[in-house]
Amino acid sequence: MKRLCLLILSLVGTLTSHALDPMRYEQISHTISQGYFDQGIKAIQKEIKKDKTEAAWYWMLDDVYRLNNRYTDRLNILDKALKVKKLTQRDETLLRKAHALFDAGRYDDAETTLRQLRQTKQVRNALAKCAFAKNAVQNPIEVELSRLSDSINSEFDNIWPAISADEQFFSTTVVVGKKGLVQNTMNIQEDIYVSTRKDGKWQQAQPLKAPINSRENEGAQSLSADGRYLFFVACNRADSKGSCDIYYVMREGDSWTDPIHPGEPLNTKFWESTPCFAVTGKEIFFASNRDGGIGGQDIWSCPVRMGEDGRLQFGRARNLGDSINTIFDEISPFLHSDVQTLYFSSNGWPGMGQHDIFVSQRDSTSWSKAKNLGYPINTHRDEIGFSINAHGDKAYLSTDRSEEDEGHRLIYEVTLPDSDRPSEMRVLQGTITDINSHQGLQAIIEVFDSADGKPIFTTVSDKQTGQYTAIFPKGKTTGLHVNKSGYLLHSEKRLDTPEDQPHDIALKPISKGSSVVLENIYFAVDSYEIDFEASKTDLKKILDLLQLNPQLRIEIGGHTDTDGSEAYNQQLSLNRSNSLKSYLTEQGIDAERITTVGYGSTRPIADNATDEGRARNRRIEIMVR
């Protein structure tokens, strides 16, 4: 397990600082690394009896107790050490006691202990943490926390909660065999469990089958917002770059594809974990201890390109910088569907104990300084794996705060107050089909901001059923594109289908006579000059269609409403068609492949008696010749 590895590293660091028997120290460290804590504790206690003045043995025992949240035992062993008159490194041991008091949530006692020490930068930082924690407890935020049912929480440790946008699918990592104090780490492993909702209730979570779960560790999973992708971390696989790498699978019907290993640059020879795929389909966030970071484990991101078959290509990783990362550890990033709000866990920023949950907001170029979410979301215990549903009203986290079940990591649901909620999202579902055969199609669905053309959400529909789920902000005017090879582009100007109704789309194969309206081509009133900024999404898509299908010949038909004379409307519609043709030929499309027609108001598709109808009739339509 990762935390055991970190413990071993800290013990080795202690060894290099003190004149101990290297062979004996290594033997005990190995015993502890295998999870034989009781045996290791007895061995350390034996060494303390041999030499009560050597602080390093007390420190080693403190580390073992810290790993298992045995706060009383930590304080007892450090107090015992401080009573030894000739103890080596007394100040460092007193500092450890202050840390133990802090980790136990005894902030006043920790502060008193710290004031007995020389006021170094390290001590001043620890005092600042005490002040922050005390203030947080005295000023709690208004949230409701409740433990999820045993359908989600197993008898073992439960970490990394994730919920789909439609809230019908919930996944966790279960540390199978881990109950309280671990006796042997060879008898435990991490597996991914999933639960589905039926009649409003979560069903008993079940482990995913091979080849996702194996005899090795799999976990730190996260769902794409629409549930189409499941990212997870697997260790010691034959195709791994490092000890633990990021993999993903895609949902097809009622099953998952085989795991896909993305390779470099997402994975390296170092440790990568806790992936989070952005709803835009354009980036992924994750934690790694790779070279070039700020601390031990940092949060990074990679650009992503989605293929029509759903497979992903990852670009060069970028560190998120010192507004997020510290010289210590940051893990479990979660980017909300609003693509502006990033949550993560850290033990480096001012907090209340071990890992606390923080939030940062993104503007066009940078991230805001990390902000602690406060008490009681955070406590003196360990809080990790924070995630929020698409509607922004409920969050989920893993914590070992349970008083009646000491040390047991459980999944909690957090009901957020209005003031702390991210932007609420809309969830739209439907099916992509062939207009003739009515068979489901796998196609790329992209929702974009109508104001600037920037992508808001990208996914692929199900390969078997054609079903899709789209997520985008409420209150924002959005357009839609659907693309598939061999089919005409599908373009929509405005997504206003109610959430409780399906938004089904039938694609037209590229064949003679088939046509499609380009709903996102805009002109000024009574003008044939294209508004290139507002129209750039459809302009790019129609250009891509012609470039990818070099034999395709089209007619561009211009249409108007009935305002104005028939002759005026015919000429205006022809000029608009010619403007689009000019743009396409300027981009390298052969003019012989394009004809233009101005239909004026002769082919309405809606009632010209209403504003909405007239707006629909003012259009550019593409037809295959």
Buried (B, 14 or more C-beta within 10 A) or exposed (E): BBEBEBBBEBBEEBBEEBEBEEEEBBEBBEBBBBBBBEBBBEBBEEBBEEEBEBBBBBBBBBBBBBBBBBBEBBBBBBEBBBEBEEBBBBEBBBBBBBBBBBBBBBBEBBBEBBEEBEEEEEBEEBBEBBEBBBEBBEEEBEBEBEBBEEBBBBEBBBBBBBBBBBBBBBBBBBBBBBBEBBBEBEEBBBBBBBBEBEEEEBBEBEBBEEBBBBEBBBBBBBBBBBBBBBBBBBBEBEEBBBBBBBBBBBBBEEEBBEBBBBEEBBBBEBBBBBBBBBBBBBBBBBBBBBEEBBBBBBBBBBEBEBEEEBBBEBBEBEBBEBBBBBEBBBBBBBBBBBBBBBBBBBBBBBBBBBBBBBBBBBEEEEBBEBEBBBBBBBBBBBBBBBBBBBBBBBBBBBBBBBEEBEBBBBBBBBEBEEEBBBBBBBBBBBBBBBEEEEEBBBBBBBBBBBEEBEBBBBBBBBBBBBBBBBBBBEEBEBBBBBBBEEBBBBBBBEBEBEEEEEBBBBBBBBEEEBEBBBBBBBBEEEEBEBEEEBBBBBBEBBBEBBEEBEEBBBBBBBBBBBBBEEEBBBBBBBBBBBBBBBBBBEEEBEEEBBBBBBBBBEEBEBEBEEEEBBBBBBBBBBBBE
